[in-house]
Amino acid sequence: MDAYRLLYPMRTYLIVSGHGEEANVMAADWVTILSHEPFMVGVAVSPKRYTHRLISKYREFIVSVPSLDMLRDVWIAGTKSGPSKLKEMSITLVPSTKIETPSIKEALANIECKVIDARDYGDHTWFVGEVVGWSYNEKAFKNGKPNLEAKFLAHAAWTDFVTFDKKIHRP
Ligand SMILES: Cc1cc2nc3c(=O)[nH]c(=O)nc-3n(C[C@H](O)[C@H](O)[C@H](O)COP(=O)(O)O)c2cc1C
């Protein structure tokens, strides 16, 4: 077993990159918040990914939050390479609020990032994005917190995905 699997389950996100006809979507688990103020996020992208080329070219990306209902599209995004996969997917690309890279209409949220740093660590590049805009589904985020009824997606193992139990545990 790969030792990185010891950090699973993780959430799964979609990374949108590229402009216009060149727009592309890949699945990414290795995403994290880096700073609150200013809001910054990081994503580890292998140089083998088409997405790597597009983020490096346009210095922008979207972290899109899929629901379990989007699993078929997440799997295509995570197993096929290049913008032609979008023809097989059922997502709708829509304009973002602050950057040219499009957002995903069906996603629970879209976080719009401008690249402020990119550094290679081993076999991945860590792209740091300053968040310059966002949009979200108001049913999925009620009263400032995620509504678990929206079926946020998490990744357990290669082909195994789960969503969250609606039972809340408090310390
Ligand atoms: C659930 C899931 C999570 C993934 N997470 C990452 C990740 O964090 N970083 C990465 O570089 N590749 C990740 N991948 C692999 C890419 O999504 C995959 O290689 C994809 O085909 C790349 O698309 P592209 O070449 O169009 O950019 C993941 C794949 C899956 C299925």
The ligand as a Gaussian input file, in Angstrom:
#p B3LYP/6-31G(d) Opt

LIG

0 1
 C      -10.200000      11.155000      -6.739000
 C       -8.936000      11.569000      -7.452000
 C       -8.086000      12.487000      -6.846000
 C       -6.923000      12.922000      -7.500000
 N       -6.093000      13.829000      -6.889000
 C       -5.024000      14.319000      -7.559000
 C       -4.222000      15.345000      -6.976000
 O       -4.465000      15.829000      -5.873000
 N       -3.149000      15.797000      -7.708000
 C       -2.855000      15.320000      -8.952000
 O       -1.890000      15.762000      -9.569000
 N       -3.612000      14.346000      -9.528000
 C       -4.705000      13.868000      -8.865000
 N       -5.504000      12.923000      -9.456000
 C       -5.187000      12.470000     -10.827000
 C       -5.725000      13.435000     -11.904000
 O       -7.040000      13.885000     -11.607000
 C       -5.748000      12.677000     -13.254000
 O       -4.424000      12.294000     -13.607000
 C       -6.393000      13.458000     -14.391000
 O       -6.608000      12.575000     -15.460000
 C       -5.542000      14.640000     -14.840000
 O       -6.251000      15.309000     -15.828000
 P       -5.547000      16.330000     -16.847000
 O       -4.384000      15.599000     -17.488000
 O       -6.654000      16.667000     -17.835000
 O       -5.125000      17.519000     -16.046000
 C       -6.632000      12.431000      -8.791000
 C       -7.487000      11.488000      -9.398000
 C       -8.628000      11.051000      -8.726000
 C       -9.535000      10.049000      -9.379000

